[in-house]
Amino acid sequence: MYQFNWRPVFDNFDLLLKGLGLAVAIALLSLTIGSLIGLAAAFGRTHGPPPLQCLTTAYVELVRNIPLLLIIYFVYFGLPLLGVSMLDNLWSFVLALALYAGAYLTEIFRAGIAGVGKGHIDAARSLGMTRLQVIRHITLPLMARVVLPSLGNTLISLFKDTSVASAIAVPELTYGAIRINVNTWRVIEVYLVVAALYLATCYAIAGSLRWIERRWAIVQ
Amino acid sequence: MPMILAGLPLILHGLLVTATISLAVLLLGTVLGIFGSLSLLYGANVLRWCVRIYVDVCRSIPHLVLIFAIFYGLPALGLQVPAIVAGILALGLFCGAHMSEIFRGGVESIPHGQMDAAKSIGLTFAQRLRHIIFPQALGRILPAWVNTAVEIVKSSSLVSLVSVVDLTMAIQQIVGRTREALLFYAVAAMLYFAINFTLSITGRRLERKLGHG
């Protein structure tokens, strides 16, 4: 019979809390960088010349069909061989996750761009706005509300994906769990606590996103 | 090229393990998903709550945490299982939770009138599901099912972190020996891409064939 002993877990609770903080920070940072990549790729795919469209399609299809772990290994072990060696494990992971997220966000933004009615664009053009002005003043603000729920879902998946960072020893939440497990061997306790932390954080993120969506909604 | 040939047996072995894990997980997930969705849709209150908790918990916890928890947790409870079984169980639990939601959504998208009409011509509950609801829901479920299959093949790479020699682990071992990281990561990427892209294309074709949007 398994004897529960929660003390070792709660004695090292700061390790888990710090890990949780880092995981949320990595998820937010990757979402931001990934959004920039996604926006650029989405506009490249809808407005760019054919070669650029091909390139963005290749990026999206490739990244969406290979495992995140492989992208992480490529960035962490592969990039230094190409002469890019200023990234430590944390920044390698952020870059890998941002590249991964960028592919999914491209599709989200593309749907957002497609969702902006042609009438809006024509009206803006007939007022004499340049293409860039149309994007900045019409397309972007209109698509922001459309893509917000999908951005929220992406943030939650990215937060869950941060656990893979433990593979290259980034001290996030799962890595904290591994360390406590190895040092104290309280395996059931530590994973129950860590699962609860992930669960609570996912629900907290989802709850705050719904609140933001309501605040932003045009029709209250 | 000779280097790739030398690594080929290990790569093929890894590929086979990845395929086995993915298939086993999808099978387990589909079975769990059928029971899960039926419980969510038609189950008694207690059963429905239990399944709801299972689905929400498994979907909110990272796959890797599930894998570690089962891989290290089962032996602590006195159950020795091979790493590959722990990985299949963990990913299967997640897959089942995900499939439960997909199947539930598919069945719920069928208009209520269909069920009522089937009831009024005297079909039993099982007959209504088998002849009326499932054939119609299938076309809506299949695309999501194939997307999940792609996710599962990708997630199966995580079992390499509990020492299962799948495709990712095979590649890591070869890279460790040959120091040819870029070459072999490209090979791995191509193989994963080939599997998943084929899956997506098949999914799209099936979707067209079954005639649902």
Interface residues (C-beta under 8 A of the other chain):
Chain A: Y2 E61 L62 R64 N65 I66 P67 L68 L69 L70 Y73 F74 F77 G78 L81 L82 K160 D161 T162 S163 V164 S166 A167 T174 A177 I178 N181 W185 V187 I188 Y191 V194 A195 Y198 L199 C202 Y203
Chain B: V57 S60 I61 P62 H63 L64 V65 F68 A69 Y72 G73 A76 L77 G78 V150 V153 K154 S155 S156 S157 L158 S160 L161 T168 I171 Q172 V175 A181 L182 Y185 A188 A189 Y192 F193 N196 F197 S200
